[in-house]
Amino acid sequence: MQFDIITIFPEIFNSYFNESILKIAQEKKKIEIKVHNLRDYTLDKHKNTDDTPYGGGPGMIMQVEPIDRAIRWITKNSKDKKNTKVIALDPGGKMFTQKVATKYAQDLDRIILLCGRYEGFDARVYKLVDERLSIGEYVLSGGELPAMVVTEAVTRLLPGVLGHEHSTLEESYSMGLDYIEYPQYTRPEDYKGDKVPKILLSGDHGKIKEWRQKHRKKG
């Protein structure tokens, strides 16, 4: 799986993408991440990517031209565009869920993530993308954090990324669309009189599974 991220703040990603699961996934050649500086696709000497809105209004709007140039350059060598999706990270987009992440992991070979900033995109940008995607009903300064969320959520679902073949099956959202959890414990067995349930110390995996099923709850 290849992730291409278009942003005006490329250095934001350096630390996060070079730690933990995403670092290991890249080292194992399960994913490739390329971060593209949108300013490299501008034509003016000041490298502007935004301008004032026609008709007036507060703030600045991200221009369509550099975004169009970036997407065309990134996709020019795509062998199969059916397995590539261009996504604008946008608060007005559809909600990103585990179901969406699973579909991306199963169906796509390449995801291009467009990070917004300021007061949003020129409306013509939406004609250049396949989807608009939101990670929640709240306001962020830009699409960089959502790009990290999408990249990690999809990467975790790719075969061979996590250490245990059943790891993703037992995670909170994998059993359905609702958040599902059961109590979990680690050392010490007794902390200030609050003890780990004996069944979890028994080594009887069948009974432990039954206990976990019994104590599952939806959020």
Secondary structure, 3 states (H helix, E strand, C coil): CEEEEEECCHHHHCCHHHCHHHHHHHHCCCCEEEEEEHHHHCCCCCCCCEECCCCCCCCCEECHHHHHHHHHHHHCCCCCHHHEEEEEEEEEEEECCHHHHHHHHHHCCEEEEEECECCCECHHHHHCCCEEEECCCCCCCECHHHHHHHHHHHHCCCCCCCCCCCCHHHCCCCCCCCCEECCCCCCCCEECCEECCHHHHCCCHHHHHHHHHHCCEEC
